[in-house]
Amino acid sequence: MSGTTKLVLTAILFGVALVLLAVAAATKSAIPLFGMWVPLLTVPWVLARPGPEDTPPTSPS
């Protein structure tokens, strides 16, 4: 995954969390706040995935 792709996915995940926060505020319910953690906990997984430039070179056998 390239750096740009990671940045875009991270922004989308934070956007989803903010939408869930807005839903919680609009409905005066705490239930969407529990779902808000799903995209936020996905961010470290997205950022820790190795990109194509991070793969070690293969040596011929």
C-alpha positions as CSV (number, residue, x, y, z in Angstrom):
1,M,0.0,0.0,0.0
2,S,1.5,3.3,-1.0
3,G,1.8,6.3,1.3
4,T,-0.9,8.2,-0.5
5,T,-3.3,5.3,-0.2
6,K,-2.6,5.0,3.5
7,L,-3.2,8.8,3.9
8,V,-6.5,8.6,2.0
9,L,-7.7,5.5,4.0
10,T,-6.8,7.1,7.3
11,A,-8.7,10.3,6.4
12,I,-11.7,8.2,5.4
13,L,-11.6,6.3,8.6
14,F,-11.4,9.5,10.7
15,G,-14.3,10.9,8.6
16,V,-16.4,7.8,9.4
17,A,-15.6,8.3,13.1
18,L,-16.6,12.0,12.9
19,V,-19.9,11.1,11.2
20,L,-20.7,8.6,14.0
21,L,-19.9,11.4,16.5
22,A,-22.3,13.7,14.7
23,V,-25.0,11.0,14.7
24,A,-24.5,10.5,18.4
25,A,-24.8,14.3,19.0
26,A,-27.9,14.6,16.7
27,T,-29.7,11.7,18.3
28,K,-28.6,12.4,21.8
29,S,-27.6,8.7,22.1
30,A,-24.3,7.2,23.2
31,I,-24.7,4.0,21.1
32,P,-23.0,5.4,18.0
33,L,-20.0,6.3,20.2
34,F,-19.3,2.6,20.7
35,G,-19.2,2.0,16.9
36,M,-16.9,5.0,16.6
37,W,-14.0,2.9,17.9
38,V,-14.1,0.5,15.0
39,P,-12.7,2.9,12.4
40,L,-10.3,4.5,14.9
41,L,-8.8,1.1,15.8
42,T,-8.5,0.2,12.1
43,V,-6.1,3.2,11.6
44,P,-3.0,1.6,13.2
45,W,-3.6,-1.5,11.1
46,V,-3.7,0.6,7.9
47,L,-0.6,2.5,8.8
48,A,1.4,-0.5,9.8
49,R,0.8,-2.5,6.6
50,P,4.0,-2.7,4.5
51,G,3.9,-1.0,1.2
52,P,5.4,-2.3,-2.1
53,E,8.6,-0.3,-1.4
54,D,8.9,-1.9,2.0
55,T,9.2,-5.5,0.8
56,P,12.7,-7.0,1.1
57,P,14.5,-7.9,-2.1
58,T,14.5,-11.6,-3.0
59,S,17.8,-13.2,-3.6
60,P,18.1,-15.7,-6.4
61,S,18.5,-19.3,-5.2
